Amino acid sequence: MGNRRSGWYGGEGRPNARGVVEECELRVSVHVMRRAYLLLGKSLTGVDRVPIPRRERAEPDWVSVECQPHPLYQGGRLWFRCPKCDRRRGWLYATCRHGPLACRTCHNLTYGSHRYCDSRKFLKGLAAIAEVFQRYVDAHGADDLGS
């Protein structure tokens, strides 16, 4: 009890810890693709598939796009179709440079913030608030804090 292999992840015959979304080589958002197409004067609503260029490959990856009617989005809400599981997703990831595009579930990824316990999240947020407060004091001086 208590040796280096006592935990579930990383022990003999057990799965390694899940990868983190923030460490992926490529992250593609359907919302960013929509904005890029709008800047080019095009629309994604009538498109079935879009190319996602990759520097490492000569040919782009083609990903299916689905448009779901939605009252708050012009022309409907756009979704990628995951090439592996065929589910609707807003983001697709490639875990390595030459790896395939797939959703977070297919790549078994998690968010980095999920690895922190609640007390670390609280302390990290407290440090961010203290940093903002310090910048305000540096810019305006301690006399301007009010009474």
C-alpha positions, 0 to 999 in steps of 0.5 A, a space after each residue: 500500500 502506498 507504493 508508486 504503482 498503487 494508483 489506478 492510472 499508470 500501474 501495470 496493465 492499467 490505462 495511462 492518465 488521459 490526455 489534455 485538450 490544451 496539449 493537442 497539436 491541432 484544435 479546430 472550432 466550427 465557430 472559428 471556421 464560420 467566421 473565417 468563411 464570413 471574412 472570405 464572403 462565403 457561407 458554411 450553411 450550404 456546405 456539406 464538407 470543409 477542408 482543414 489544411 494541415 502543414 504536415 500533409 499535402 492533402 487537407 482533412 475533409 470534415 463533414 459540417 451539419 447545419 441545425 436550424 436555430 432561432 438565435 443563429 443566422 441560418 442555423 447552428 453549425 456542427 462538425 461531424 466527428 470522423 470516428 464516431 459520427 456525432 455532432 461536435 463543436 471542436 475537433 482535435 488532433 493529438 499529434 502532428 500527423 494524427 487523425 482529427 476526432 472529437 474529445 471523446 474519441 481521443 479520450 481527452 479531458 480539460 486541464 482544469 479538471 485535474 485540479 482539486 477544488 482548493 487549487 482552483 480557488 487559490 488560482 482564482 484568488 491569485 488572479 484577483 490579487 494580480 488584477 487588484 495589484 495592476 489597478 493599484 499600480 496604475 491609479 495609486 493606493 489613494 484612489 481606492 475610495 473609502 
